[in-house]
């Protein structure tokens, strides 16, 4: 039995790797490839992969980590800076899409409950896919990118609330009185939120500070915390997804969240592979074939209707039509949450398998098409710009104000706050430069944060961390770490992120300095040698003929 399972896992991973490579060649998200692998290997295809408790366990863990990372990335700073437009466009798009989607689903002949599920599923866009595409295009830090991330956060919060409501409805469908069950859910929810708030305030910052001395231990705790949160949510009558989300929120305000989120991305994506394959394996091609017409209508609605409502809201709020168009394209798809929602509906007995197939088919179409729309968004805008004048005010006041506020972003990213780095940071701040420092020592991070520095906890060797930093407006990236291998990884990460500014590195010898210069460093420091040369120059100037003795001391 174990050998059969091992063979099954090997087959899944091998075919998924091949399909993923093909998808990358076609510039498609891996979600599309993984669902296709599930269909291909499942009962509807070759029948080589059967449902098993192990695959289901991996799938549930993947969903829990997905919601945990979503909660972990609940960036209150983004919500504050683009809050009004993120909230208005996010909620406006959800309300518009769900209302019109419900009418369309009913006209297509779906029953009221199935139509409601379909309508809600059409409202959510994939945070994973959108952030990845914007990162590849170096547009996460652009105005439309930050707005898109803002309303994706709003959508993620809405989907969690919807899951809570569905779970409550599912539990109330038995003999329990619905009002009594709703009150019980509210009381347990309040108790859970109060517990999370107390942990955030008094326990988790202290605990994470001590665990952060070991990256491996910090990651182990994060995974355990996500799973424990999922179990707590399930035990309290919500769902595992809601519990995992709140577990992420509980440590989202700590300075270690970027490091945790960056390290968990790979594990999350690996485990989600099994969810999408399991989903594809449950689909019946015969049922999907009968849904092609309805899927085409709903897909066109998502691809056209969702961007239009975002453009209308952003135009009304005072943003340029270009910004509205580029942000609107990010909602021209449904997400992995839509598929999770549909799977939950199937488990609760609210949906039939053919409705799950319909939502999955709409997901495949919209994700595939919207990927190309986002990749070629700028040429597409140039063609459509003359027809979009209705989506822009004569004076886009909101965008003008926001552009003037962006001057507060860091000019210099400084890695390492040791003796050399701390002195350099002090000097830059004294000269009025805006510095964001990154250090791996939690004690240093806490001490410098208390001193008023803008500082992040993170590992320079982690390429995922580099992707989370505001590189687009940084003029310099400076490393005070002198190891050649670490600086080489930093250079590689900056190239992968398309960083176009200047780079300064630190070295231990002239040979390393020469090598860094050959690799593209604009400036290389050799701390002890530079300090010695500066001291020698000052001493030589003090000994110059005609210079009074003690002149150097007076200037020091």
C-alpha positions as CSV (number, residue, x, y, z in Angstrom):
1,X,0.0,0.0,0.0
2,X,2.8,2.4,0.9
3,X,4.7,1.6,-2.3
4,X,1.5,2.3,-4.3
5,X,1.1,5.6,-2.6
6,X,4.8,6.5,-3.1
7,X,4.4,5.7,-6.8
8,X,1.3,7.8,-7.0
9,X,3.0,10.7,-5.4
10,X,6.0,10.4,-7.7
11,X,3.7,10.2,-10.7
12,X,1.8,13.3,-9.6
13,X,5.0,15.3,-9.0
14,X,6.6,14.2,-12.2
15,X,3.7,15.0,-14.5
16,X,3.0,18.3,-12.5
17,X,6.6,19.4,-13.1
18,X,6.3,18.7,-16.9
19,X,2.9,20.5,-17.1
20,X,4.3,23.4,-15.0
21,X,7.2,23.8,-17.4
22,X,4.8,23.8,-20.4
23,X,2.6,26.4,-18.6
24,X,5.6,28.6,-17.9
25,X,6.5,28.4,-21.6
26,X,3.0,29.6,-22.4
27,X,3.3,32.3,-19.7
28,X,0.4,30.7,-17.8
29,X,0.0,30.4,-14.0
30,X,0.7,27.0,-12.5
31,X,-2.8,26.7,-11.2
32,X,-4.1,26.0,-14.7
33,X,-1.4,23.3,-15.2
34,X,-2.2,21.6,-11.9
35,X,-5.9,21.4,-12.5
36,X,-5.2,20.0,-16.0
37,X,-2.9,17.4,-14.4
38,X,-5.7,16.4,-12.0
39,X,-8.1,15.9,-14.9
40,X,-5.5,14.1,-16.9
41,X,-4.5,11.7,-14.2
42,X,-7.8,11.4,-12.4
43,X,-10.8,9.1,-13.1
44,X,-11.9,11.4,-16.0
45,X,-8.6,10.9,-17.7
46,X,-6.2,8.0,-17.5
47,X,-7.4,6.9,-14.1
48,X,-3.9,6.7,-12.7
49,X,-4.5,8.7,-9.6
50,X,-7.2,7.8,-7.1
51,X,-8.5,9.8,-4.2
52,X,-6.5,9.1,-1.0
53,X,-6.5,10.5,2.5
54,X,-2.9,11.5,2.1
55,X,-3.5,13.7,-0.9
56,X,-6.5,15.2,0.9
57,X,-4.3,15.9,4.0
58,X,-1.7,17.7,1.8
59,X,-4.5,19.7,0.1
60,X,-6.0,20.8,3.5
61,X,-2.6,21.8,4.8
62,X,-2.0,23.8,1.6
63,X,-5.3,25.7,2.0
64,X,-4.5,26.4,5.7
65,X,-1.1,27.8,4.8
66,X,-2.7,29.8,2.0
67,X,-5.1,31.5,4.4
68,X,-2.3,31.9,7.0
69,X,-0.1,33.8,4.5
70,X,-3.1,35.9,3.5
71,X,-3.6,36.9,7.1
72,X,0.2,37.4,7.6
73,X,0.2,39.9,4.7
74,X,-2.7,41.9,6.0
75,X,-0.6,45.1,5.6
76,X,-2.4,47.9,7.4
77,X,0.1,50.4,5.9
78,X,-1.2,49.6,2.4
79,X,-4.8,49.9,3.6
80,X,-4.0,53.3,5.1
81,X,-2.2,54.7,2.1
82,X,-4.6,53.5,-0.5
83,X,-7.5,52.7,1.9
84,X,-10.4,54.7,0.4
85,X,-9.9,53.5,-3.2
86,X,-9.0,50.0,-2.1
87,X,-12.1,49.7,0.1
88,X,-14.4,51.4,-2.4
89,X,-13.2,49.5,-5.5
90,X,-12.9,46.2,-3.6
91,X,-16.4,46.3,-2.0
92,X,-17.9,48.0,-5.1
93,X,-16.6,45.3,-7.4
94,X,-17.8,42.5,-5.0
95,X,-21.3,43.9,-4.7
96,X,-21.6,44.6,-8.5
97,X,-20.3,41.3,-9.6
98,X,-22.3,39.3,-7.1
99,X,-25.5,41.1,-7.9
100,X,-25.2,40.9,-11.7
101,X,-23.6,37.5,-11.6
102,X,-26.6,36.2,-9.6
103,X,-29.0,37.5,-12.3
104,X,-27.0,36.0,-15.1
105,X,-26.7,32.6,-13.3
106,X,-30.5,32.5,-12.8
107,X,-31.1,33.4,-16.4
108,X,-28.8,30.5,-17.3
109,X,-31.1,28.1,-15.4
110,X,-29.3,27.6,-12.1
111,X,-31.2,27.1,-8.9
112,X,-31.1,30.0,-6.3
113,X,-28.5,28.5,-4.0
114,X,-26.2,27.4,-6.9
115,X,-26.7,30.8,-8.5
116,X,-25.7,32.5,-5.3
117,X,-22.5,30.4,-5.0
118,X,-21.6,31.1,-8.6
119,X,-22.2,34.8,-8.2
120,X,-20.0,35.0,-5.1
121,X,-17.3,32.9,-6.6
122,X,-17.1,35.3,-9.6
123,X,-16.2,38.2,-7.2
124,X,-12.8,37.1,-6.0
125,X,-9.5,37.5,-7.8
126,X,-6.3,35.6,-7.2
127,X,-3.9,37.4,-5.0
128,X,-1.2,34.9,-5.7
129,X,-1.4,35.2,-9.5
130,X,-1.8,39.0,-9.5
131,X,1.1,39.7,-7.2
132,X,3.3,37.3,-9.2
133,X,2.4,38.9,-12.5
134,X,2.9,42.4,-11.1
135,X,6.3,41.4,-9.6
136,X,7.4,40.0,-12.9
137,X,6.5,43.3,-14.6
138,X,8.1,45.3,-11.7
139,X,4.8,47.0,-11.0
140,X,4.0,46.0,-7.4
141,X,5.3,49.3,-6.2
142,X,3.6,51.3,-8.9
143,X,0.4,53.2,-8.0
144,X,-1.9,50.8,-9.8
145,X,-0.1,47.9,-8.3
146,X,-0.4,49.1,-4.7
147,X,-4.1,49.9,-5.3
148,X,-4.6,46.4,-6.8
149,X,-3.0,44.8,-3.8
150,X,-5.2,46.9,-1.5
151,X,-8.5,45.8,-3.0
152,X,-7.2,42.2,-3.2
153,X,-6.7,42.4,0.6
154,X,-10.3,43.6,0.9
155,X,-11.5,40.7,-1.2
156,X,-9.5,38.3,0.9
157,X,-11.2,39.6,4.1
158,X,-14.6,39.3,2.4
159,X,-14.0,35.7,1.4
160,X,-13.1,34.8,5.0
161,X,-16.4,36.4,6.2
162,X,-18.3,34.4,3.5
163,X,-16.7,31.2,4.7
164,X,-17.7,32.0,8.3
165,X,-21.3,32.6,7.1
166,X,-21.5,29.4,5.0
167,X,-20.1,27.3,7.9
168,X,-22.7,28.8,10.2
169,X,-25.5,28.1,7.7
170,X,-24.3,24.6,7.2
171,X,-24.3,23.9,10.9
172,X,-27.8,25.6,11.4
173,X,-29.4,23.3,8.8
174,X,-29.7,20.5,11.3
175,X,-32.0,20.5,14.3
176,X,-30.4,23.5,15.9
177,X,-32.4,26.7,15.9
178,X,-30.7,29.1,13.4
179,X,-31.0,32.2,15.6
180,X,-29.5,30.3,18.6
181,X,-26.7,28.9,16.3
182,X,-26.0,32.4,14.9
183,X,-25.7,33.8,18.5
184,X,-23.4,31.0,19.5
185,X,-21.2,31.7,16.4
186,X,-21.0,35.4,17.3
187,X,-20.0,34.7,20.9
188,X,-17.4,32.1,19.9
189,X,-16.1,34.5,17.3
190,X,-15.8,37.3,19.8
191,X,-14.0,35.1,22.2
192,X,-11.6,33.9,19.5
193,X,-10.9,37.5,18.4
194,X,-10.3,38.6,22.0
195,X,-7.9,35.7,22.5
196,X,-6.0,36.7,19.3
197,X,-5.8,40.3,20.4
198,X,-4.3,39.3,23.8
199,X,-1.8,37.0,22.2
200,X,-0.8,39.8,19.7
201,X,-0.4,42.2,22.6
202,X,1.4,40.2,25.3
203,X,2.7,36.9,24.0
204,X,3.6,36.6,20.4
205,X,6.0,39.6,20.0
206,X,8.0,38.3,23.0
207,X,8.0,34.7,21.8
208,X,8.8,35.5,18.2
209,X,11.7,37.7,19.2
210,X,13.3,34.8,21.0
211,X,12.5,32.3,18.2
212,X,13.9,34.6,15.5
213,X,17.5,33.8,16.7
214,X,17.0,30.6,14.6
215,X,15.4,30.8,11.2
216,X,14.6,27.1,11.2
217,X,12.9,27.3,14.6
218,X,11.0,30.5,13.5
219,X,9.6,28.7,10.4
220,X,8.7,25.6,12.4
221,X,6.8,27.7,14.8
222,X,5.0,29.5,12.0
223,X,3.8,26.3,10.4
224,X,2.7,24.9,13.7
225,X,0.9,28.1,14.6
226,X,-1.0,28.0,11.2
227,X,-2.1,24.4,11.8
228,X,-3.0,25.1,15.5
229,X,-5.0,28.1,14.4
230,X,-6.8,26.0,11.8
231,X,-7.6,23.4,14.4
232,X,-8.9,26.0,16.8
233,X,-11.2,27.5,14.1
234,X,-12.6,24.0,13.4
235,X,-13.1,23.2,17.0
236,X,-15.0,26.5,17.6
237,X,-17.4,25.8,14.8
238,X,-15.9,28.1,12.1
239,X,-13.6,26.4,9.6
240,X,-10.0,25.5,9.4
241,X,-9.5,28.3,6.8
242,X,-10.8,31.0,9.1
243,X,-8.7,29.8,12.0
244,X,-5.5,29.7,9.8
245,X,-6.3,33.2,8.6
246,X,-6.6,34.6,12.1
247,X,-3.4,32.8,13.1
248,X,-1.7,34.8,10.3
249,X,-3.3,38.0,11.4
250,X,-2.1,37.5,14.9
251,X,1.6,37.9,13.8
252,X,1.0,40.3,10.9
253,X,1.9,43.2,13.1
254,X,5.3,41.9,14.1
255,X,8.5,42.8,12.3
256,X,9.1,39.1,11.4
257,X,6.1,38.7,9.1
258,X,8.1,39.5,5.9
259,X,10.6,36.8,6.7
260,X,8.0,34.2,7.6
261,X,5.8,35.0,4.6
262,X,8.8,34.8,2.2
263,X,10.0,31.4,3.5
264,X,6.5,29.9,3.6
265,X,5.6,30.7,-0.1
266,X,7.4,27.7,-1.5
267,X,5.9,25.3,1.0
268,X,2.4,26.8,0.5
269,X,2.6,26.5,-3.3
270,X,3.9,22.9,-3.1
271,X,1.0,21.8,-0.8
272,X,-1.6,23.7,-2.9
273,X,-0.5,21.6,-5.8
274,X,-2.4,18.7,-4.2
275,X,-5.5,20.8,-3.8
276,X,-5.7,21.7,-7.4
277,X,-4.9,18.2,-8.5
278,X,-7.5,16.8,-6.2
279,X,-10.0,19.3,-7.6
280,X,-9.2,18.4,-11.2
281,X,-9.4,14.7,-10.3
282,X,-13.0,15.2,-9.0
283,X,-14.2,16.8,-12.2
284,X,-16.1,14.7,-14.8
285,X,-15.5,15.7,-18.4
286,X,-19.0,14.9,-19.4
287,X,-20.4,17.4,-16.9
288,X,-17.9,20.0,-18.0
289,X,-18.9,19.6,-21.6
290,X,-22.5,20.4,-20.8
291,X,-21.4,23.7,-19.1
292,X,-19.5,25.3,-22.0
293,X,-22.1,27.8,-23.0
294,X,-22.8,28.9,-19.4
295,X,-19.0,29.1,-18.8
296,X,-18.5,31.3,-21.9
297,X,-21.2,33.8,-20.7
298,X,-19.9,34.0,-17.2
299,X,-16.3,34.2,-18.3
300,X,-17.1,37.2,-20.6
301,X,-18.8,38.9,-17.7
302,X,-15.8,38.5,-15.4
303,X,-13.3,39.5,-18.1
304,X,-15.2,42.7,-19.1
305,X,-17.6,43.6,-16.3
306,X,-15.1,43.4,-13.4
307,X,-12.5,45.8,-14.9
308,X,-15.3,48.2,-15.9
309,X,-16.7,48.6,-12.4
310,X,-13.1,49.1,-11.0
311,X,-12.4,51.7,-13.7
312,X,-15.7,53.5,-13.0
313,X,-15.1,53.7,-9.2
314,X,-11.5,54.8,-9.6
315,X,-12.4,57.4,-12.2
316,X,-15.1,58.8,-9.9
317,X,-12.6,59.0,-7.0
318,X,-10.1,61.1,-9.1
319,X,-7.7,58.6,-10.6
320,X,-6.4,58.7,-14.2
321,X,-8.0,56.3,-16.7
322,X,-4.6,54.6,-17.2
323,X,-4.3,53.8,-13.5
324,X,-7.9,52.6,-13.4
325,X,-7.4,50.4,-16.5
326,X,-4.2,48.8,-15.3
327,X,-5.7,48.1,-11.8
328,X,-9.0,46.9,-13.3
329,X,-7.4,44.2,-15.4
330,X,-6.2,42.5,-12.2
331,X,-9.8,41.6,-11.3
332,X,-10.6,40.1,-14.7
333,X,-10.4,36.5,-13.3
334,X,-11.6,34.4,-10.5
335,X,-9.3,32.9,-7.9
336,X,-8.2,29.9,-6.0
337,X,-10.6,31.1,-3.3
338,X,-13.5,30.7,-5.7
339,X,-12.5,27.1,-6.2
340,X,-12.1,26.6,-2.4
341,X,-15.5,28.2,-1.9
342,X,-17.1,25.9,-4.4
343,X,-15.4,22.9,-2.8
344,X,-16.8,24.0,0.5
345,X,-20.3,24.3,-1.0
346,X,-20.0,20.7,-2.4
347,X,-18.9,19.4,1.0
348,X,-21.9,21.1,2.7
349,X,-24.3,19.6,0.2
350,X,-25.2,23.0,-1.2
351,X,-23.8,22.4,-4.7
352,X,-24.0,19.6,-7.3
353,X,-20.8,18.4,-9.0
354,X,-21.8,20.1,-12.3
355,X,-21.9,23.5,-10.5
356,X,-18.4,22.8,-9.2
357,X,-17.3,22.0,-12.7
358,X,-18.9,25.2,-14.1
359,X,-17.0,27.4,-11.6
360,X,-13.7,25.5,-12.3
361,X,-14.2,25.9,-16.0
362,X,-14.8,29.7,-15.6
363,X,-11.6,29.8,-13.5
364,X,-9.6,28.1,-16.1
365,X,-10.8,30.4,-18.9
366,X,-10.5,33.7,-16.9
367,X,-7.2,32.9,-15.3
368,X,-5.7,31.9,-18.7
369,X,-7.1,35.0,-20.6
370,X,-6.5,37.6,-17.9
371,X,-2.9,36.5,-17.6
372,X,-2.2,37.7,-21.1
373,X,-4.3,40.8,-20.6
374,X,-2.1,41.8,-17.6
375,X,1.2,40.8,-19.4
376,X,0.3,43.0,-22.4
377,X,-1.6,45.6,-20.4
378,X,0.4,48.6,-21.6
379,X,0.0,48.0,-25.4
380,X,-3.6,47.1,-24.8
381,X,-4.1,50.4,-23.0
382,X,-2.5,52.4,-25.9
383,X,-5.1,50.9,-28.3
384,X,-8.1,51.4,-26.0
385,X,-7.1,54.8,-24.5
386,X,-9.2,56.9,-26.8
387,X,-12.4,55.0,-25.8
388,X,-11.7,55.3,-22.1
389,X,-12.1,59.1,-21.6
390,X,-15.4,58.5,-19.7
391,X,-13.4,56.9,-16.9
392,X,-11.4,59.9,-16.0
393,X,-12.2,63.3,-14.5
394,X,-11.0,66.5,-16.1
395,X,-8.6,66.9,-13.1
396,X,-7.6,63.6,-11.5
397,X,-7.1,65.2,-8.1
398,X,-6.6,62.0,-6.1
399,X,-3.8,60.7,-8.1
400,X,-2.0,64.1,-8.2
401,X,-2.1,64.3,-4.4
402,X,-1.0,60.7,-4.0
403,X,2.0,61.2,-6.3
404,X,3.1,64.1,-4.2
405,X,3.0,61.9,-1.0
406,X,5.2,59.2,-2.5
407,X,8.4,61.3,-1.8
408,X,8.6,59.8,1.7
409,X,9.6,56.3,0.4
410,X,13.2,55.2,1.2
411,X,16.0,56.4,-1.1
412,X,18.6,53.9,0.3
413,X,18.1,50.2,1.3
414,X,20.8,49.3,3.8
415,X,21.5,45.6,4.6
416,X,23.3,45.0,7.8
417,X,23.3,47.2,11.0
418,X,26.5,46.1,12.6
419,X,29.2,48.5,13.7
420,X,30.0,49.7,10.1
421,X,26.3,49.7,9.0
422,X,25.0,51.5,12.1
423,X,27.6,54.3,11.7
424,X,26.7,54.6,8.0
425,X,23.0,54.7,8.8
426,X,23.6,57.4,11.4
427,X,25.6,59.5,8.9
428,X,22.9,59.1,6.2
429,X,20.1,60.1,8.5
430,X,22.1,63.2,9.7
431,X,22.3,64.2,6.0
432,X,18.6,63.9,5.6
433,X,18.5,60.7,3.6
434,X,15.6,58.3,3.9
435,X,17.0,54.9,4.8
436,X,15.3,51.5,5.2
437,X,17.6,49.1,7.0
438,X,17.4,45.3,7.0
439,X,19.1,43.1,9.6
440,X,18.9,39.4,10.6
441,X,19.6,40.0,14.3
442,X,16.3,40.4,16.2
443,X,18.0,42.3,19.0
444,X,19.5,44.8,16.6
445,X,16.2,45.2,14.8
446,X,14.3,45.9,18.0
447,X,17.0,48.3,19.3
448,X,17.2,50.3,16.1
449,X,13.4,50.4,15.7
450,X,13.1,51.9,19.2
451,X,15.8,54.4,18.2
452,X,13.5,55.6,15.4
453,X,15.0,53.8,12.4
454,X,12.9,52.4,9.6
455,X,14.1,48.8,9.9
456,X,13.0,45.3,8.8
457,X,13.9,41.9,10.1
458,X,15.1,39.7,7.2
459,X,17.8,37.5,5.7
460,X,19.8,39.0,2.8
461,X,20.3,35.5,1.4
462,X,16.5,35.1,0.9
463,X,15.5,36.1,-2.7
464,X,11.8,36.2,-1.6
465,X,12.6,38.9,0.9
466,X,14.2,41.1,-1.8
467,X,11.0,40.9,-3.7
468,X,9.1,42.4,-0.8
469,X,11.3,45.5,-0.5
470,X,10.4,48.9,-2.2
471,X,13.1,48.7,-4.9
472,X,11.3,50.8,-7.5
473,X,12.2,54.2,-6.0
474,X,15.4,53.3,-4.1
475,X,18.5,55.0,-5.6
476,X,21.0,52.9,-3.7
477,X,21.1,49.3,-2.3
478,X,24.0,49.1,0.1
479,X,25.3,45.9,1.7
480,X,27.6,46.2,4.8
481,X,28.0,42.4,4.9
482,X,31.4,41.4,3.6
483,X,31.0,37.8,2.6
484,X,31.4,37.3,-1.1
485,X,28.8,34.5,-1.4
486,X,26.1,36.6,0.4
487,X,26.7,39.6,-1.8
488,X,26.6,37.5,-4.9
489,X,23.2,36.3,-3.9
490,X,22.1,39.8,-3.3
491,X,23.2,40.9,-6.8
492,X,21.4,37.9,-8.3
493,X,18.2,38.7,-6.4
494,X,18.3,42.4,-7.5
495,X,18.8,41.4,-11.1
496,X,15.8,39.0,-10.9
497,X,13.6,41.8,-9.5
498,X,14.8,44.2,-12.3
499,X,16.3,46.7,-10.0
500,X,17.6,49.7,-12.0
501,X,19.4,51.7,-9.3
502,X,22.9,51.7,-8.0
503,X,24.5,49.0,-5.7
504,X,27.3,49.4,-3.1
505,X,28.9,46.4,-1.5
506,X,31.4,45.7,1.2
507,X,34.5,43.5,0.8
508,X,37.3,42.1,2.9
509,X,40.1,42.5,0.4
510,X,41.1,44.2,-2.8
511,X,40.5,41.0,-4.7
512,X,36.9,40.7,-3.6
513,X,36.4,44.4,-4.3
514,X,37.7,43.9,-7.9
515,X,35.4,40.9,-8.3
516,X,32.3,42.8,-7.1
517,X,33.1,45.6,-9.5
518,X,33.3,43.1,-12.4
519,X,29.8,41.7,-11.3
520,X,28.3,45.1,-11.6
521,X,28.7,46.8,-8.2
522,X,28.9,50.6,-8.6
523,X,30.8,51.2,-5.4
524,X,32.8,48.9,-3.1
525,X,33.8,49.5,0.5
526,X,36.6,47.8,2.3
527,X,35.8,49.0,5.8
528,X,39.0,48.6,7.7
529,X,41.2,49.5,4.7
530,X,39.1,52.5,4.0
531,X,39.2,53.7,7.6
532,X,43.0,53.1,7.7
533,X,43.5,55.1,4.5
534,X,41.3,57.9,5.8
535,X,43.3,58.0,9.1
536,X,46.6,58.0,7.2
537,X,45.5,60.9,5.0
538,X,44.5,62.9,8.0
539,X,47.8,62.2,9.8
540,X,49.7,63.1,6.6
541,X,47.8,66.4,6.4
542,X,48.6,67.1,10.0
543,X,52.3,66.6,9.4
544,X,52.4,68.8,6.4
545,X,55.1,71.6,6.5
546,X,53.8,74.9,7.9
547,X,50.8,73.3,9.6
548,X,50.7,74.0,13.4
549,X,50.9,71.0,15.7
550,X,47.6,69.8,17.1
551,X,45.6,71.1,14.2
552,X,44.1,67.7,13.5
553,X,43.0,67.3,17.1
554,X,41.1,70.5,17.0
555,X,39.1,69.3,14.0
556,X,38.3,65.9,15.4
